[in-house]
C-alpha cells in the first residue's frame, strides 16, 4: 500500500561471519607473503656478507719464544694412578691480529698447542694456553713470561729427552655470517725437554 515504509532485509549472521573470515584470510595471506619475502632478503644479504670475506687470507706472522722449560714426573690422578711426565713451560708471544679483523669478524679464539711424537703415538697434541679477542679489543699481542694455562701431561714418559716439541698458535675466526675457519699462524717454535726430572716444587 501507498505510504508504507519497506525495510530492507538485514544480512543473516552467517553472511557476516563469512565476510569477516574472508578478511582475516586475506590479512594472514599478506602477512605470510611479507614474512617469506623478508626471509628471502635476509638470506641473500647473509650470503653476500659471507661471500665478500670467504676467500680472505687470515694468516698472520706469529713469534713464539720459549723462556723456560721444566720437566717433572708426577702422579697422574686423571689416569690409572701411574706416574707421568709433566712439562712446565714459560713463553713469550707476539703477533699483530689487526689484519684478521674486518666487518664480518666478531671475535677470535686463540690457542697455543704443542705437538710431538712418542714411541706410543705418532702425533700428540696438547692445548697449553688460550685467549678470546673480541672486536674492539687490543689486537697487538706482546706477551712476556706467560706460563702455560693448562697442564702439559703426557700419558707416560714421552716428554723426557724429547727434542722435538713444536709450539704453534692457531685461531678460530668467529664471523657474523658464514663458516668457522681454523687458521694456523705462520710461525712456530721448537723446544727440547731435558733428560732429567726437576725435583724442586717451584715453577
LINURPE-V761590 format. One record per residue. N is the residue number from 1. RES is the residue in one letter. SS is DSSP state (hx for helix, st for strand, lp for the rest). OMEGA is omega in whole degrees, -180 to 180 (NA if undefined). NEAR is the number of other ideal C-beta (glycine too) atoms within 8 Angstrom. Layout:
n | res | ss | omega | near
N | RES | SS | OMEGA | NEAR
N | RES | SS | OMEGA | NEAR
This chain:
n | res | ss | omega | near
1 | X | lp | -175 | 3
2 | X | lp | -180 | 3
3 | X | lp | -179 | 3
4 | X | lp | -180 | 5
5 | X | lp | 179 | 3
6 | X | lp | -179 | 4
7 | X | lp | 179 | 4
8 | X | lp | 180 | 4
9 | X | lp | 179 | 4
10 | X | lp | 180 | 4
11 | X | lp | -180 | 5
12 | X | lp | 179 | 6
13 | X | hx | -180 | 5
14 | X | hx | 179 | 6
15 | X | hx | 178 | 8
16 | X | hx | -179 | 9
17 | X | hx | 179 | 8
18 | X | hx | 179 | 8
19 | X | hx | 178 | 8
20 | X | hx | 179 | 8
21 | X | hx | 178 | 8
22 | X | hx | 178 | 8
23 | X | hx | 179 | 8
24 | X | hx | 179 | 8
25 | X | hx | 178 | 8
26 | X | hx | 180 | 8
27 | X | hx | 179 | 8
28 | X | hx | 179 | 8
29 | X | hx | 179 | 8
30 | X | hx | 179 | 8
31 | X | hx | 179 | 8
32 | X | hx | 178 | 8
33 | X | hx | 179 | 8
34 | X | hx | 180 | 8
35 | X | hx | 179 | 8
36 | X | hx | 178 | 8
37 | X | hx | 179 | 8
38 | X | hx | 177 | 8
39 | X | hx | 179 | 8
40 | X | hx | 179 | 8
41 | X | hx | 179 | 8
42 | X | hx | 179 | 8
43 | X | hx | 179 | 8
44 | X | hx | 179 | 8
45 | X | hx | 179 | 8
46 | X | hx | 178 | 9
47 | X | hx | 177 | 8
48 | X | hx | 177 | 8
49 | X | hx | -180 | 12
50 | X | hx | -175 | 13
51 | X | hx | -178 | 7
52 | X | lp | -178 | 7
53 | X | lp | -173 | 13
54 | X | lp | -173 | 8
55 | X | lp | 179 | 3
56 | X | lp | 177 | 6
57 | X | lp | -177 | 3
58 | X | lp | 176 | 9
59 | X | lp | 177 | 7
60 | X | lp | 178 | 11
61 | X | lp | 180 | 8
62 | X | st | 178 | 13
63 | X | st | 180 | 9
64 | X | st | 178 | 14
65 | X | st | 177 | 8
66 | X | st | 180 | 12
67 | X | st | -180 | 7
68 | X | st | 178 | 8
69 | X | st | 178 | 12
70 | X | st | -180 | 10
71 | X | st | 177 | 15
72 | X | st | 176 | 9
73 | X | st | -172 | 10
74 | X | st | 177 | 7
75 | X | st | -178 | 7
76 | X | lp | -177 | 11
77 | X | lp | 178 | 5
78 | X | lp | -178 | 4
79 | X | lp | -177 | 8
80 | X | lp | 177 | 3
81 | X | lp | 174 | 6
82 | X | lp | 180 | 7
83 | X | st | -178 | 6
84 | X | st | 178 | 14
85 | X | st | 177 | 14
86 | X | st | 178 | 13
87 | X | st | 179 | 15
88 | X | st | -177 | 14
89 | X | st | 172 | 14
90 | X | st | -172 | 11
91 | X | st | 171 | 14
92 | X | st | -177 | 12
93 | X | st | 176 | 13
94 | X | st | 179 | 8
95 | X | st | 176 | 13
96 | X | st | -175 | 9
97 | X | lp | -176 | 13
98 | X | hx | 180 | 7
99 | X | hx | -179 | 7
100 | X | hx | -174 | 13
101 | X | lp | 169 | 9
102 | X | lp | -174 | 7
103 | X | lp | 179 | 5
104 | X | lp | 179 | 11
105 | X | st | 180 | 14
106 | X | st | -179 | 7
107 | X | st | 176 | 9
108 | X | st | 173 | 13
109 | X | st | -178 | 10
110 | X | st | 172 | 11
111 | X | st | 178 | 11
112 | X | st | -177 | 15
113 | X | st | 176 | 11
114 | X | st | 178 | 13
115 | X | st | -180 | 9
116 | X | st | 179 | 11
117 | X | lp | 173 | 8
118 | X | lp | 179 | 10
119 | X | lp | -176 | 3
120 | X | lp | -175 | 6
121 | X | lp | 178 | 7
122 | X | lp | 180 | 3
123 | X | lp | 174 | 6
124 | X | st | 179 | 11
125 | X | st | -179 | 7
126 | X | st | 175 | 9
127 | X | st | -175 | 9
128 | X | st | -173 | 12
129 | X | st | 176 | 10
130 | X | st | -178 | 9
131 | X | st | 175 | 7
132 | X | st | 178 | 8
133 | X | st | -179 | 10
134 | X | st | 172 | 7
135 | X | lp | -177 | 7
136 | X | lp | 176 | 3
137 | X | lp | 176 | 6
138 | X | lp | -175 | 5
139 | X | lp | 179 | 10
140 | X | st | -179 | 8
141 | X | st | 175 | 10
142 | X | st | -173 | 5
143 | X | st | -179 | 8
144 | X | st | 175 | 5
145 | X | st | 180 | 7
146 | X | st | 177 | 10
147 | X | st | 179 | 8
148 | X | lp | -176 | 14
149 | X | lp | -178 | 6
150 | X | lp | -178 | 8
151 | X | lp | 177 | 5
152 | X | st | -179 | 13
153 | X | st | 168 | 11
154 | X | lp | -178 | 13
155 | X | lp | -179 | 8
156 | X | lp | -179 | 8
157 | X | lp | -176 | 8
158 | X | lp | -180 | 14
159 | X | lp | -177 | 13
160 | X | lp | 179 | 13
161 | X | lp | 180 | 6
162 | X | lp | -174 | 12
163 | X | lp | -177 | 6
164 | X | lp | 173 | 8
165 | X | st | -176 | 14
166 | X | st | 178 | 11
167 | X | st | 178 | 16
168 | X | st | 175 | 12
169 | X | st | 179 | 14
170 | X | st | 178 | 11
171 | X | st | 169 | 13
172 | X | st | 177 | 10
173 | X | st | -180 | 11
174 | X | st | -175 | 9
175 | X | st | 170 | 12
176 | X | lp | 178 | 8
177 | X | lp | 177 | 7
178 | X | lp | -176 | 9
179 | X | lp | -178 | 6
180 | X | lp | -175 | 7
181 | X | lp | 175 | 7
182 | X | st | -174 | 7
183 | X | st | 176 | 11
184 | X | st | -179 | 8
185 | X | st | -178 | 14
186 | X | st | 178 | 7
187 | X | st | 179 | 10
188 | X | st | 179 | 9
189 | X | st | 179 | 10
190 | X | st | -178 | 8
191 | X | st | 177 | 10
192 | X | lp | 177 | 9
193 | X | lp | -177 | 13
194 | X | lp | 179 | 10
195 | X | lp | -178 | 4
196 | X | lp | -178 | 6
197 | X | lp | 176 | 7
198 | X | lp | -177 | 9
199 | X | lp | -179 | 3
200 | X | lp | -180 | 4
201 | X | lp | -177 | 3
202 | X | lp | 176 | 3
203 | X | lp | NA | 5
